[in-house]
Amino acid sequence: MQPVLKYIFRLFIILFLIPGSVPVYSQITSSTADFSDTLTYIAFPETDPFFVFHSSSFGTPVTGKLVASSPGDTSVYNYDWSMYNPVSNSFDPPFFSETDVATSSLSNLDHGCYQVQISSTGLDTVFRAWVFHNDPNVEVEKSPEGKVMPYRYTCDFLRLIGNTYPDTIVYYDLATGAELSLPNGMAFEWTSDDSEYQIFGGRFFLSLTIYNQPPYSRPPTKDTRFTLTAVDSFNLMREDDVLYESVHVKAEFSMWYEDRGDPDSEGVWTESDNPEEESPMEVRFKNLSENGIEFEWSLVDSSKTGEESDIITYDFNDSVVFTYYIPGYYYPGMIAYSEAGCVDSFPLVTNPEIHVLPSELDAPNVFTPNGDGVNDFFVVRSKSLKAFRITIYSISGRKVYEYQHSDGRFEWEGWDGTMHGKGSSFVQPGVYYYVIDALGWDAVPYRGVEPFTGFVYLFREKE
């Protein structure tokens, strides 16, 4: 809520007592007014100050206060206050007087025009000021409990009903008695207690309908207090609010995967809208939905079934872990249900994409197991292998190493150049022959031709 700015209007009048005399200054002020300015008349030739006193809430009584000051010195004067009577189009006899005082003040003033006659030896002058009570009304439709009426929302929309009524500020032409009014309108805005929730059209529609048309708009998915704030032409504010207990739901999730291509990220899960990794690829789906009680996940199953897989969870905190085996692109989805039966799905426009990389396999033709930490293993470069078998022979035909893998994640560390890979007995440097028989998760075979069958050179001398 913005603080109401209070203006103190001061009207200075130069009074000439007699020709050649020093000008004298007088003023009518109000330190409690919420707004002040001057008004004009149609027939009456002068202008007068006015002071607006704003009630704290609709229908709350408010009164005004005026202060008349002595004309610019510390002398004392006589003050006689009277009030304008629109019926007779004249000022009634004084209703309050003070003598021999420097200032005179009136409190608990009703709406109307007040005149003060200031007199003393050699001075007799009159000043006027209008007092206006401002009581605009801002109303938001709501139940006795302060909530949105049940018939104002469904799963498809939420409708807020508001009205604003600026106060009519009436005054009179002091020459003709004709009734006049100050221009007064109201600007308004709908806001909420959720700083992240955007309200479209909140400055244009008093009766505001929020349609459930994601991603463009949607009613809030958590209990939200809406406030209608209106400001009139005097910059004075009034507001009303209503509580919406949400029945709507928002479906959303994030995806996390382990980037196996980065050695430093082993065991570290990374969030991504488009994760990409070799098979088997495990993806963790974190539920980010709002106001849901049931969540139906639509995922593509692995090679074990080749069918769509539907998983249903009921706890918002439950994450779903799913493993993808067959290389390709996958587009997971989720449907969320609220307690009231409202439904939302994710994704809506931009599909999160999972890419399981196609299989590949390549083998080097040389390695140097000399313990220097560089190229110490004969190891293949591969992706998405389901089955893998390698047999290595000496040039004389003796089998010196064999390794086999089937299913699961392929994580062969390679041959270290020792007999049968035991790490104790080193084979002689020279040429060795290897035979690879492998199968990718995409059913691509790797066997029988180079580089899956060929020679590898083992050097052991350190440079």
C-alpha positions as CSV (number, residue, x, y, z in Angstrom):
1,M,0.0,0.0,0.0
2,Q,1.4,3.3,-1.0
3,P,1.3,6.0,1.8
4,V,-1.3,8.7,1.2
5,L,0.4,11.9,0.4
6,K,-0.7,14.8,2.4
7,Y,-0.6,18.2,1.0
8,I,-0.7,21.4,3.0
9,F,-2.1,24.2,0.9
10,R,-1.3,27.7,1.7
11,L,-3.0,30.7,0.3
12,F,-1.1,33.9,0.7
13,I,-3.0,37.1,0.1
14,I,-1.4,40.5,-0.2
15,L,-3.5,43.0,1.7
16,F,-3.1,46.7,1.2
17,L,-4.3,48.6,4.3
18,I,-4.0,52.1,2.9
19,P,-2.1,53.6,0.0
20,G,1.6,53.5,0.6
21,S,1.4,51.0,3.5
22,V,3.5,47.8,3.8
23,P,1.7,44.8,2.3
24,V,0.4,42.3,4.9
25,Y,0.2,38.5,4.3
26,S,-2.6,36.2,5.5
27,Q,-3.3,32.4,5.1
28,I,-5.8,29.6,5.7
29,T,-4.1,26.2,6.1
30,S,-4.9,22.7,7.2
31,S,-2.3,20.3,8.5
32,T,-4.7,17.4,8.5
33,A,-6.0,17.6,5.0
34,D,-5.1,14.7,2.6
35,F,-5.2,16.9,-0.5
36,S,-5.5,20.6,-1.3
37,D,-5.7,22.8,-4.3
38,T,-7.7,25.8,-5.6
39,L,-11.0,25.8,-7.3
40,T,-12.7,28.3,-9.6
41,Y,-16.3,29.3,-10.2
42,I,-18.4,30.0,-13.3
43,A,-19.8,33.5,-12.3
44,F,-17.9,34.3,-9.1
45,P,-14.7,36.0,-10.2
46,E,-12.4,34.8,-7.4
47,T,-10.6,31.5,-6.7
48,D,-10.7,29.8,-3.3
49,P,-8.6,27.0,-1.7
50,F,-10.1,23.6,-0.9
51,F,-9.0,20.9,1.4
52,V,-10.0,17.2,1.0
53,F,-10.3,15.0,4.1
54,H,-10.2,11.3,3.2
55,S,-12.1,8.7,5.3
56,S,-10.0,5.6,6.3
57,S,-12.7,3.2,5.1
58,F,-16.0,3.5,3.3
59,G,-18.7,4.9,5.5
60,T,-16.3,6.0,8.2
61,P,-17.1,9.6,9.4
62,V,-14.4,12.2,8.7
63,T,-14.2,15.8,9.7
64,G,-12.1,18.7,8.6
65,K,-9.9,21.2,10.3
66,L,-8.9,24.7,9.2
67,V,-6.4,27.2,10.7
68,A,-6.4,31.0,10.0
69,S,-3.2,32.8,10.8
70,S,-2.5,36.4,11.6
71,P,-1.3,38.5,8.7
72,G,2.5,38.0,8.8
73,D,3.4,39.3,12.2
74,T,2.9,38.4,15.9
75,S,0.1,40.8,16.5
76,V,-3.3,39.6,17.7
77,Y,-6.5,39.9,15.8
78,N,-10.2,39.1,16.0
79,Y,-11.6,36.1,14.0
80,D,-15.2,35.5,13.1
81,W,-16.1,32.3,11.4
82,S,-19.2,31.7,9.3
83,M,-20.5,29.0,6.9
84,Y,-22.0,29.2,3.4
85,N,-25.7,28.4,3.2
86,P,-26.5,27.0,-0.3
87,V,-30.2,27.6,0.3
88,S,-29.9,31.3,0.7
89,N,-26.7,31.6,-1.4
90,S,-25.1,33.6,1.4
91,F,-23.0,33.1,4.5
92,D,-24.8,32.6,7.8
93,P,-24.0,34.7,10.8
94,P,-20.8,33.8,12.6
95,F,-21.0,30.6,14.6
96,F,-17.5,30.9,16.2
97,S,-15.4,33.9,17.2
98,E,-12.1,34.5,18.9
99,T,-10.6,37.8,19.9
100,D,-7.1,39.0,20.5
101,V,-5.4,35.8,19.2
102,A,-2.6,35.3,16.6
103,T,-4.3,32.2,15.0
104,S,-7.8,30.7,15.1
105,S,-8.6,27.1,14.3
106,L,-11.8,25.1,13.7
107,S,-12.2,21.3,14.1
108,N,-14.9,18.7,13.3
109,L,-15.9,20.7,10.2
110,D,-18.6,19.3,7.9
111,H,-18.5,19.5,4.1
112,G,-18.9,23.1,2.9
113,C,-17.4,26.5,2.5
114,Y,-16.1,28.5,5.5
115,Q,-15.4,32.2,5.7
116,V,-13.3,33.9,8.4
117,Q,-13.3,37.7,8.9
118,I,-10.1,38.9,10.4
119,S,-10.2,42.4,12.0
120,S,-8.2,44.7,14.1
121,T,-7.3,48.4,14.2
122,G,-6.8,49.4,10.6
123,L,-7.6,45.8,9.2
124,D,-10.8,44.2,8.2
125,T,-10.6,41.4,5.6
126,V,-12.3,38.1,4.7
127,F,-10.9,34.7,3.6
128,R,-12.7,31.6,2.4
129,A,-11.9,27.9,2.1
130,W,-13.9,24.8,1.1
131,V,-13.8,21.6,3.2
132,F,-14.6,18.4,1.3
133,H,-15.2,15.0,2.8
134,N,-14.0,12.2,0.4
135,D,-15.5,8.8,0.8
136,P,-15.0,6.7,-2.4
137,N,-16.1,3.1,-2.4
138,V,-14.2,0.1,-3.7
139,E,-16.0,-3.2,-3.5
140,V,-15.0,-6.8,-4.3
141,E,-17.6,-9.5,-4.5
142,K,-17.0,-12.1,-1.8
143,S,-18.7,-14.5,0.6
144,P,-19.3,-13.6,4.2
145,E,-16.1,-15.4,4.9
146,G,-14.2,-13.1,2.5
147,K,-13.7,-15.7,-0.2
148,V,-14.5,-15.9,-3.9
149,M,-18.0,-17.0,-4.4
150,P,-18.1,-20.7,-5.5
151,Y,-20.0,-20.0,-8.7
152,R,-17.2,-17.6,-9.8
153,Y,-14.7,-20.3,-10.7
154,T,-14.5,-23.7,-12.4
155,C,-11.5,-25.7,-13.7
156,D,-11.7,-23.5,-16.8
157,F,-11.6,-20.0,-15.3
158,L,-11.6,-17.7,-12.3
159,R,-13.7,-14.6,-12.3
160,L,-13.1,-11.6,-9.9
161,I,-15.9,-9.0,-9.6
162,G,-15.0,-5.5,-8.5
163,N,-16.6,-2.1,-8.5
164,T,-15.3,1.4,-7.8
165,Y,-17.3,4.5,-7.0
166,P,-15.5,7.9,-6.7
167,D,-17.1,10.4,-4.4
168,T,-19.0,13.3,-5.8
169,I,-17.4,16.5,-4.6
170,V,-20.1,19.2,-4.7
171,Y,-19.6,23.0,-4.3
172,Y,-21.6,26.1,-5.2
173,D,-21.0,29.2,-7.3
174,L,-20.9,32.0,-4.7
175,A,-22.4,34.4,-7.2
176,T,-25.4,32.4,-8.5
177,G,-25.7,29.5,-6.0
178,A,-25.5,27.1,-8.9
179,E,-24.3,23.6,-7.9
180,L,-20.9,22.6,-9.3
181,S,-18.7,19.6,-8.9
182,L,-15.0,18.9,-9.0
183,P,-13.9,16.4,-11.7
184,N,-13.2,13.1,-9.9
185,G,-12.4,9.7,-11.4
186,M,-10.7,6.5,-10.4
187,A,-7.9,4.4,-11.7
188,F,-7.7,0.8,-10.5
189,E,-5.5,-2.2,-10.4
190,W,-5.8,-5.9,-9.4
191,T,-2.8,-7.3,-7.5
192,S,-2.2,-10.4,-5.4
193,D,-0.1,-11.4,-2.4
194,D,1.9,-13.7,-4.7
195,S,4.7,-11.5,-6.1
196,E,5.5,-14.1,-8.8
197,Y,1.9,-14.4,-10.1
198,Q,1.2,-12.2,-13.1
199,I,-2.3,-10.7,-13.6
200,F,-3.1,-9.8,-17.2
201,G,-5.6,-7.0,-17.7
202,G,-5.6,-6.1,-14.0
203,R,-5.6,-2.3,-14.9
204,F,-8.4,-2.6,-17.6
205,F,-11.1,-4.9,-16.2
206,L,-12.9,-4.4,-13.0
207,S,-14.7,-7.7,-13.6
208,L,-11.6,-9.8,-14.4
209,T,-11.8,-13.3,-15.9
210,I,-8.6,-15.4,-15.7
211,Y,-9.0,-18.2,-18.1
212,N,-7.2,-21.5,-17.7
213,Q,-5.3,-21.3,-21.0
214,P,-1.7,-22.2,-20.2
215,P,0.9,-21.1,-21.1
216,Y,-0.8,-17.8,-21.8
217,S,-2.8,-17.5,-18.6
218,R,-3.9,-19.6,-15.7
219,P,-5.7,-19.1,-12.4
220,P,-3.3,-19.4,-9.4
221,T,-2.6,-22.9,-8.2
222,K,-2.2,-21.9,-4.6
223,D,-4.4,-20.0,-2.2
224,T,-4.1,-16.4,-3.2
225,R,-5.5,-13.1,-1.9
226,F,-6.5,-10.7,-4.6
227,T,-6.6,-6.9,-3.9
228,L,-8.5,-4.3,-5.9
229,T,-6.8,-0.9,-5.3
230,A,-8.3,2.3,-6.7
231,V,-6.9,5.9,-6.7
232,D,-9.1,8.9,-7.3
233,S,-8.3,12.2,-8.9
234,F,-7.0,13.5,-5.6
235,N,-4.4,10.7,-5.4
236,L,-6.3,9.2,-2.5
237,M,-6.6,5.4,-2.3
238,R,-9.1,2.8,-1.3
239,E,-8.9,-1.0,-1.6
240,D,-10.8,-4.2,-1.0
241,D,-9.7,-7.8,-1.2
242,V,-10.9,-11.4,-1.5
243,L,-9.3,-14.8,-0.9
244,Y,-9.3,-17.4,-3.6
245,E,-8.8,-21.0,-2.4
246,S,-7.4,-22.6,-5.5
247,V,-8.9,-25.7,-7.1
248,H,-6.5,-25.4,-10.1
249,V,-3.4,-27.5,-10.7
250,K,-0.1,-27.0,-12.5
251,A,1.8,-29.9,-13.9
252,E,5.6,-29.5,-14.2
253,F,8.8,-31.5,-13.8
254,S,12.5,-31.2,-14.2
255,M,15.0,-33.8,-15.5
256,W,18.3,-34.8,-14.1
257,Y,20.9,-37.1,-15.5
258,E,24.5,-38.2,-14.9
259,D,26.9,-36.9,-17.5
260,R,29.2,-39.9,-18.1
261,G,31.3,-38.0,-20.7
262,D,32.8,-35.8,-18.0
263,P,35.1,-37.8,-15.6
264,D,34.7,-35.1,-13.0
265,S,30.9,-35.4,-12.9
266,E,30.8,-39.1,-12.1
267,G,28.0,-39.5,-9.5
268,V,26.9,-35.9,-10.0
269,W,23.4,-35.4,-11.4
270,T,22.9,-32.5,-13.7
271,E,19.6,-30.7,-14.5
272,S,18.8,-30.3,-18.2
273,D,15.8,-29.7,-20.4
274,N,17.5,-31.7,-23.1
275,P,19.7,-34.4,-21.5
276,E,21.9,-36.4,-23.8
277,E,23.8,-39.5,-22.9
278,E,24.6,-43.1,-24.0
279,S,22.5,-46.1,-23.2
280,P,21.5,-47.2,-20.7
281,M,20.5,-43.7,-19.6
282,E,19.0,-43.2,-16.2
283,V,16.8,-40.1,-15.9
284,R,15.4,-38.7,-12.7
285,F,12.2,-36.8,-13.0
286,K,11.6,-34.3,-10.1
287,N,8.0,-33.3,-9.6
288,L,7.6,-29.5,-9.6
289,S,3.8,-29.5,-9.9
290,E,1.5,-27.3,-7.8
291,N,-1.7,-28.2,-6.0
292,G,-1.8,-31.7,-7.3
293,I,-2.8,-35.0,-5.5
294,E,-2.2,-37.5,-8.4
295,F,0.4,-37.5,-11.1
296,E,0.4,-39.7,-14.2
297,W,3.7,-40.0,-15.9
298,S,3.9,-41.0,-19.5
299,L,7.3,-42.4,-20.3
300,V,8.7,-44.6,-23.1
301,D,9.8,-48.0,-21.8
302,S,13.0,-49.8,-22.5
303,S,13.8,-52.6,-24.9
304,K,12.3,-55.0,-22.4
305,T,8.7,-54.1,-23.5
306,G,8.9,-51.6,-26.2
307,E,5.7,-50.1,-25.0
308,E,4.6,-46.8,-23.4
309,S,5.0,-46.9,-19.6
310,D,2.5,-45.1,-17.3
311,I,3.6,-44.5,-13.8
312,I,1.2,-43.0,-11.2
313,T,2.4,-41.3,-8.1
314,Y,0.4,-39.6,-5.3
315,D,3.0,-37.7,-3.3
316,F,4.4,-34.5,-4.6
317,N,7.8,-35.4,-3.1
318,D,8.0,-38.7,-5.0
319,S,10.5,-38.5,-7.8
320,V,10.4,-40.9,-10.7
321,V,13.5,-42.7,-12.0
322,F,13.4,-44.2,-15.4
323,T,16.1,-46.0,-17.5
324,Y,16.2,-45.6,-21.3
325,Y,17.9,-48.3,-23.3
326,I,17.1,-48.0,-27.0
327,P,18.9,-45.1,-28.7
328,G,16.7,-42.4,-30.0
329,Y,14.7,-39.3,-29.0
330,Y,12.1,-39.4,-26.2
331,Y,9.5,-36.9,-25.1
332,P,8.2,-37.6,-21.6
333,G,5.0,-36.1,-20.2
334,M,2.9,-35.8,-17.1
335,I,-0.7,-35.2,-16.2
336,A,-1.5,-33.7,-12.8
337,Y,-4.9,-33.8,-11.1
338,S,-6.1,-31.5,-8.3
339,E,-8.4,-32.5,-5.4
340,A,-11.2,-30.8,-7.2
341,G,-10.7,-32.8,-10.3
342,C,-9.0,-30.1,-12.4
343,V,-6.4,-31.4,-14.8
344,D,-3.2,-30.0,-16.3
345,S,-0.5,-31.5,-18.5
346,F,3.2,-30.9,-19.0
347,P,4.9,-30.1,-21.4
348,L,2.6,-27.7,-23.2
349,V,4.6,-26.0,-26.0
350,T,8.3,-26.7,-25.8
351,N,8.8,-30.5,-25.4
352,P,11.6,-31.6,-23.1
353,E,13.7,-33.9,-25.2
354,I,15.8,-36.9,-24.1
355,H,18.4,-38.1,-26.5
356,V,19.9,-41.6,-26.0
357,L,23.0,-41.6,-28.2
358,P,23.3,-44.3,-31.0
359,S,25.9,-47.0,-30.5
360,E,29.4,-46.7,-31.8
361,L,32.7,-48.6,-31.4
362,D,36.3,-48.0,-32.4
363,A,39.6,-49.5,-31.3
364,P,43.1,-48.1,-31.3
365,N,46.1,-49.9,-32.9
366,V,48.7,-49.1,-30.3
367,F,49.1,-48.7,-26.6
368,T,52.1,-48.2,-24.2
369,P,51.6,-49.8,-20.8
370,N,54.7,-48.4,-19.2
371,G,53.1,-46.8,-16.1
372,D,53.5,-43.2,-17.2
373,G,49.8,-42.7,-17.0
374,V,49.5,-42.0,-20.7
375,N,47.9,-44.6,-23.0
376,D,48.6,-47.4,-20.5
377,F,45.5,-49.4,-21.5
378,F,44.2,-50.9,-24.7
379,V,40.6,-49.6,-24.5
380,V,37.9,-49.1,-27.1
381,R,36.0,-45.9,-27.6
382,S,32.3,-46.8,-27.4
383,K,28.8,-45.6,-26.8
384,S,25.5,-47.4,-26.0
385,L,26.9,-51.0,-26.1
386,K,24.6,-53.7,-24.8
387,A,27.0,-56.7,-25.2
388,F,30.7,-56.7,-25.7
389,R,33.3,-59.5,-25.9
390,I,37.0,-59.2,-26.7
391,T,39.7,-61.8,-27.1
392,I,43.3,-61.0,-27.5
393,Y,46.0,-63.4,-28.9
394,S,49.7,-63.3,-29.3
395,I,51.2,-63.4,-32.7
396,S,51.7,-67.2,-32.1
397,G,48.0,-67.7,-31.4
398,R,48.1,-67.9,-27.7
399,K,45.2,-66.3,-25.9
400,V,46.5,-63.7,-23.5
401,Y,43.3,-61.8,-22.5
402,E,39.6,-62.1,-22.6
403,Y,36.7,-59.9,-21.3
404,Q,32.9,-60.2,-21.7
405,H,30.0,-57.8,-20.8
406,S,26.3,-58.2,-21.3
407,D,23.4,-55.8,-20.4
408,G,23.7,-52.9,-18.0
409,R,26.2,-50.1,-18.3
410,F,29.3,-50.8,-20.3
411,E,32.3,-49.7,-18.3
412,W,35.3,-51.8,-19.5
413,E,38.6,-50.2,-18.2
414,G,40.7,-52.0,-20.9
415,W,43.6,-54.4,-21.1
416,D,46.7,-53.4,-19.1
417,G,49.2,-55.5,-21.1
418,T,49.4,-58.3,-18.5
419,M,48.6,-61.9,-18.9
420,H,44.9,-62.3,-18.6
421,G,44.7,-58.8,-17.2
422,K,45.8,-60.0,-13.7
423,G,48.2,-57.2,-13.3
424,S,51.2,-59.4,-12.3
425,S,52.8,-61.0,-15.4
426,F,53.5,-58.6,-18.2
427,V,53.4,-59.9,-21.7
428,Q,56.2,-59.2,-24.1
429,P,56.1,-56.0,-26.3
430,G,55.1,-56.7,-29.8
431,V,52.1,-57.2,-32.1
432,Y,48.8,-58.8,-30.8
433,Y,45.7,-59.8,-32.5
434,Y,42.2,-59.0,-31.1
435,V,38.7,-60.1,-32.0
436,I,35.7,-58.1,-30.9
437,D,32.1,-59.3,-31.0
438,A,29.7,-56.5,-29.7
439,L,26.1,-55.4,-30.1
440,G,24.7,-51.9,-29.6
441,W,21.4,-51.2,-27.8
442,D,20.1,-50.1,-31.2
443,A,20.8,-53.7,-32.5
444,V,23.8,-52.6,-34.5
445,P,26.4,-55.5,-34.6
446,Y,30.2,-54.9,-34.3
447,R,32.1,-58.0,-35.5
448,G,34.2,-59.6,-38.2
449,V,35.8,-56.5,-39.9
450,E,38.2,-53.8,-38.9
451,P,38.4,-52.1,-36.5
452,F,36.6,-54.8,-34.6
453,T,39.1,-57.4,-35.7
454,G,42.7,-56.4,-36.1
455,F,46.2,-55.9,-34.7
456,V,47.4,-53.7,-31.8
457,Y,51.0,-52.8,-31.1
458,L,52.2,-52.9,-27.5
459,F,55.3,-50.8,-26.6
460,R,56.6,-50.6,-23.1
461,E,59.8,-48.5,-23.2
462,K,59.5,-45.1,-21.6
463,E,60.7,-42.1,-23.6
